[in-house]
Amino acid sequence: HDPVYRQIMKRLEKLRSEWITRAISTKTFLVRLKAYYDEANMYREKLAKKSGAEKIIETLSYYVEHETGIRVQLRSTKKVLGEVLRSRKLKKFTDELRKTIRTELLKDLFRSGIDMKVAESIAYELTDRDKYLESELERLWEE
């Protein structure tokens, strides 16, 4: 599952809860709902123009930016993903591969000045919890 869409869904659920409990007005609810809709469409359009590792990097960057407010350059992560996709030997997502990608992602997050605890949480979320990387890489290997 795409972590960015999951992130948007969490915000939508919070918005719905605020509206149901009357913590916000209907007007505010509708304005924010439209903003989330526009954000999801903009993200989908961005991804449509990308392929392979670029799409994964865009998703990771977008997720990190919305979690931290910091736009990150995922150079190390992009490099290792490119190597993984070009490799003729790798066709299965292993724990070793997960650790390698997580390590490079952490390096990129630390270089961007993201707090260690926040960076570790984000790296875990993106490499372990939701299986996004695993499913995307396996999909790309099948192509």
C-alpha positions in Angstrom: 0.0 0.0 0.0 1.3 3.4 -0.9 2.3 5.2 2.2 1.3 8.6 0.8 -2.2 7.6 0.2 -2.3 6.0 3.7 -1.1 9.3 5.1 -3.8 11.2 3.3 -6.4 8.7 4.5 -5.3 9.3 8.1 -5.8 13.0 7.7 -9.2 12.4 6.1 -10.3 10.3 9.0 -9.1 12.9 11.5 -11.0 15.5 9.4 -14.2 13.4 9.5 -13.9 12.9 13.2 -13.5 16.7 13.8 -16.5 17.4 11.7 -18.7 14.8 13.3 -17.8 16.1 16.8 -18.5 19.6 15.5 -15.0 20.7 16.3 -14.9 22.4 12.8 -17.6 24.0 10.7 -19.0 22.5 7.5 -17.3 25.2 5.5 -13.9 24.4 7.1 -14.6 20.7 6.5 -15.3 21.2 2.8 -12.3 23.4 2.2 -9.9 20.9 3.8 -11.6 18.0 2.1 -11.1 19.7 -1.3 -7.4 20.4 -0.4 -6.8 16.7 0.4 -8.6 15.7 -2.8 -6.4 18.1 -4.8 -3.3 16.8 -3.0 -4.1 13.2 -3.9 -4.7 14.2 -7.6 -1.4 16.2 -7.8 0.5 13.3 -6.3 -1.1 10.8 -8.7 -0.2 13.1 -11.7 3.4 13.4 -10.4 3.8 9.6 -10.2 2.2 9.0 -13.6 5.2 10.8 -15.2 7.8 8.7 -13.4 8.9 5.1 -13.8 10.6 2.4 -11.7 12.9 3.6 -9.0 11.9 7.3 -9.7 8.4 6.5 -8.7 9.5 4.8 -5.5 11.9 7.7 -4.6 9.1 10.3 -5.3 6.8 8.4 -2.9 9.4 8.2 -0.2 10.4 11.9 -0.6 6.7 13.0 -0.6 6.0 11.0 2.5 9.1 12.3 4.4 8.3 15.9 3.4 4.7 15.6 4.8 5.9 13.9 8.0 8.7 16.3 8.8 8.2 19.5 6.7 11.7 18.9 5.2 12.2 18.2 1.5 14.9 15.5 1.3 17.3 14.4 -1.4 17.3 10.6 -1.3 20.5 10.2 -3.3 21.9 7.1 -1.4 18.4 5.5 -1.4 18.0 6.2 -5.1 21.4 4.7 -5.9 20.8 1.5 -4.0 17.3 1.1 -5.6 18.8 1.6 -9.0 21.4 -1.1 -8.3 18.8 -3.5 -7.0 16.6 -3.0 -10.1 19.6 -3.5 -12.5 20.8 -6.6 -10.7 20.2 -9.8 -12.5 20.7 -11.8 -9.3 18.2 -10.1 -7.1 14.6 -11.0 -7.8 13.3 -11.5 -4.2 12.9 -9.0 -1.4 15.0 -10.4 1.5 15.7 -9.1 5.0 19.2 -8.3 3.9 17.9 -6.1 1.1 15.4 -4.4 3.5 18.2 -3.6 5.9 20.4 -2.2 3.0 17.6 0.1 1.8 16.8 1.1 5.3 20.4 2.0 6.0 20.7 4.2 2.9 17.3 5.8 3.7 18.5 6.6 7.2 21.8 8.1 5.8 19.7 10.4 3.6 17.4 11.4 6.4 20.3 12.2 8.8 22.0 14.2 6.1 18.8 16.3 5.8 18.9 17.1 9.4 16.0 15.0 10.5 16.0 14.0 14.2 17.3 10.5 14.8 14.1 9.1 16.5 11.9 10.6 13.7 14.2 9.3 11.0 14.2 5.8 12.5 10.4 5.8 12.8 10.0 6.9 9.1 12.6 4.4 7.9 10.8 1.6 9.7 7.4 2.8 8.4 8.6 2.8 4.8 10.7 -0.3 4.8 9.0 -2.7 7.1 5.5 -1.8 8.3 3.5 -1.4 5.2 5.4 -3.6 2.8 5.3 -0.8 0.2 8.9 -1.2 -1.0 8.6 -5.0 -1.1 5.5 -5.0 -3.2 6.8 -2.2 -5.6 10.1 -3.9 -6.2 8.5 -7.3 -6.8 6.1 -5.7 -9.2 9.0 -4.0 -11.1 11.0 -7.3 -11.2 8.1 -9.0 -12.9 8.0 -6.4 -15.7 
